[in-house]
């Protein structure tokens, strides 16, 4: 993933909170198409510096809880500062280490929805990443993915590092996930929602690990 270190640069982080991003990734459009109102626990996976933070909190109100997963510790520190400065009681940022198959910490309540923006395309296999996130939810959980369309744009990753909507759909289906909805939210970004399909095996990787451990002889 060394070629994808663009997301750690100060210039890119500035873009993530800018009006330029809002123009091509309008939160009103996203949350109209993928409603979150009524959910009690929401995960913003790869929350970065909190672009969607005010929009999500406004929609869910004080009764629900927003959890922000991030692998960059300095961004978690910034989010904690925002939590204190803006007096946000129902928001918890948390560290999640880099992994090709991310699983949420067990102490976090299983969310009804995981929201991830401009994140899955940074994984070697976004399908495997989807699998891990769905594993961390209940069987009716929803995973909403926002990512770069495979076209030129002057901010963010190079075209070769972007994952097209068609490929993201293929990877989801390859991991037995059903595509609920997909759409282009602008010329430069798309969104899609997936959930566990009928052949999706919850706990499959845990079982494989247990079988492997039980096969050891001493």
C-alpha positions in Angstrom: 0.0 0.0 0.0 3.0 2.3 -0.2 1.8 3.9 -3.4 -1.4 5.0 -1.6 0.2 7.2 1.0 -1.5 10.2 -0.6 -4.2 9.9 2.2 -1.6 10.7 4.8 -0.5 14.0 3.2 -1.5 17.4 4.7 -2.8 18.6 1.3 -5.2 15.6 1.0 -6.4 16.0 4.5 -7.2 19.6 3.8 -9.2 18.5 0.8 -11.2 16.1 2.9 -12.7 18.9 5.0 -13.1 21.3 2.1 -16.0 22.7 0.2 -14.4 21.1 -2.9 -15.2 17.7 -1.5 -18.7 18.7 -0.6 -19.3 19.7 -4.2 -18.5 16.2 -5.5 -19.6 14.3 -2.4 -22.8 16.0 -1.1 -23.8 14.6 2.2 -27.5 15.6 1.6 -27.6 13.4 -1.5 -25.9 10.5 0.3 -28.1 10.4 3.3 -31.2 10.9 1.3 -30.3 7.8 -0.8 -29.0 5.8 2.2 -31.0 6.8 5.2 -29.5 6.4 8.7 -32.2 7.9 10.8 -33.5 5.4 13.4 -30.2 3.5 13.7 -28.9 3.3 17.3 -25.2 2.5 16.5 -23.4 3.8 13.4 -19.8 3.2 12.4 -17.9 5.6 10.2 -15.1 3.3 9.2 -12.0 5.3 8.0 -13.5 8.4 9.5 -10.4 10.5 8.7 -10.8 14.0 10.1 -14.5 13.8 10.4 -16.0 15.2 7.1 -19.4 13.6 7.7 -19.4 14.1 11.5 -21.8 17.1 11.8 -24.2 15.7 9.1 -24.5 12.3 10.8 -24.9 13.7 14.3 -27.6 16.1 13.0 -29.6 13.2 11.5 -29.3 10.6 14.3 -29.9 13.0 17.2 -28.7 12.5 20.8 -30.3 9.1 21.3 -28.0 7.2 18.9 -24.3 6.7 19.0 -21.6 7.4 16.3 -18.4 5.4 16.4 -15.5 6.6 14.3 -12.9 4.0 13.3 -9.5 5.2 12.2 -6.0 3.8 11.8 -4.0 7.1 11.9 -3.5 8.0 15.5 -2.9 11.7 14.9 -6.4 11.9 13.3 -7.9 10.2 16.3 -6.3 12.9 18.5 -7.9 15.5 16.3 -11.3 13.9 16.5 -11.0 13.7 20.3 -10.2 17.4 20.4 -13.3 18.0 18.3 -15.4 15.9 20.6 -14.3 18.0 23.6 -14.4 21.3 21.9 -17.8 20.8 20.4 -19.2 18.9 23.4 -20.3 15.9 21.5 -21.6 13.3 24.1 -22.6 10.5 21.6 -19.4 10.1 19.6 -16.5 7.8 20.2 -13.5 7.7 17.9 -11.4 4.5 18.2 -8.2 3.1 16.8 -8.4 0.1 14.4 -5.1 -1.3 13.1 -4.4 -1.8 9.4 -5.6 -5.2 8.3 -6.5 -6.6 4.9 -9.6 -8.2 6.7 -10.7 -5.6 9.2 -12.9 -6.7 12.2 -14.4 -4.2 14.6 -13.4 -4.5 18.3 -15.8 -6.7 20.2 -16.5 -4.0 22.8 -18.3 -1.9 20.2 -22.1 -2.7 19.9 -22.9 -4.4 16.6 -24.0 -1.6 14.4 -27.0 -1.5 12.1 -25.0 0.3 9.5 -21.3 0.8 8.7 -20.5 3.8 6.5 -17.2 4.0 4.8 -16.0 6.8 2.5 -12.9 6.9 0.2 -11.5 4.1 2.2 -12.1 0.6 0.7 -10.2 1.5 -2.5 -7.0 1.8 -0.3 -7.3 -2.0 0.5 -5.4 -4.6 -1.5 -8.7 -6.5 -1.8 -11.8 -4.3 -1.1 -14.0 -7.5 -1.3 -12.1 -9.0 1.6 -12.4 -5.7 3.5 -16.2 -5.8 2.9 -16.3 -9.3 4.2 -14.6 -8.3 7.5 -17.0 -5.3 8.0 -20.1 -7.4 7.3 -18.7 -10.1 9.8 -18.7 -7.3 12.4 -22.5 -6.7 12.0 -25.8 -8.5 12.5 -27.1 -10.5 9.6 -29.4 -7.6 8.5 -26.6 -5.0 8.8 -26.0 -2.5 6.0 -22.6 -1.5 4.6 -22.6 1.8 2.6 -19.5 2.5 0.5 -18.6 5.8 -1.0 -15.6 5.8 -3.3 -13.7 7.4 -6.2 -15.0 6.8 -9.7 -12.3 5.6 -12.0 -11.8 9.0 -13.7 -9.2 11.8 -13.5 -9.6 14.3 -10.7 -7.0 16.8 -9.5 -7.3 15.6 -5.8 -6.8 12.2 -4.3 -5.4 9.0 -5.8 -4.2 8.4 -9.3 -6.7 6.7 -11.7 -4.8 3.5 -11.6 -5.3 3.3 -7.8 -9.1 3.8 -8.0 -11.6 0.9 -7.9 -14.4 1.3 -10.4 -18.0 0.8 -9.4 -18.3 -2.2 -11.6 -15.2 -3.8 -10.0 -16.5 -3.0 -6.5 -19.8 -4.7 -7.4 -17.9 -7.7 -8.7 -15.8 -8.0 -5.6 -18.9 -7.7 -3.4 -20.7 -10.5 -5.3 -17.5 -12.6 -5.2 -17.8 -12.5 -1.4 -21.5 -13.5 -1.4 -22.8 -10.0 -0.7 -26.0 -8.6 -2.1 -26.0 -5.2 -3.7 -29.0 -3.3 -2.4 -28.4 0.0 -4.3 -25.7 1.7 -6.3 -25.5 5.1 -8.0 -23.2 7.8 -9.1 -23.3 10.7 -6.7 -21.2 12.9 -9.0 -19.0 12.7 -12.0 -16.1 11.7 -9.6 -17.7 9.5 -6.9 -20.1 6.7 -6.6 -22.0 5.0 -3.7 -23.4 1.5 -3.1 -25.0 -0.4 -0.3 -24.4 -4.1 0.3 -25.6 -6.6 2.9 -24.9 -10.3 3.6 -26.3 -12.6 0.8 -27.9 -16.0 1.4 -24.6 -17.8 1.0 -22.6 -15.5 3.2 -21.0 -17.4 6.1 -20.8 -15.4 9.3 -17.9 -16.4 11.5 -16.3 -18.3 8.6 -12.8 -16.9 9.3 -13.1 -17.5 13.0 -14.0 -21.1 12.4 -11.1 -21.6 10.0 -8.7 -20.2 12.6 -10.2 -22.6 15.3 -9.9 -25.6 13.0 -6.3 -24.7 12.2 -5.5 -24.4 15.9 -7.2 -27.7 16.7 -5.2 -29.5 14.1 -1.9 -28.9 15.9 -0.3 -31.9 17.6 2.1 -31.6 20.6 
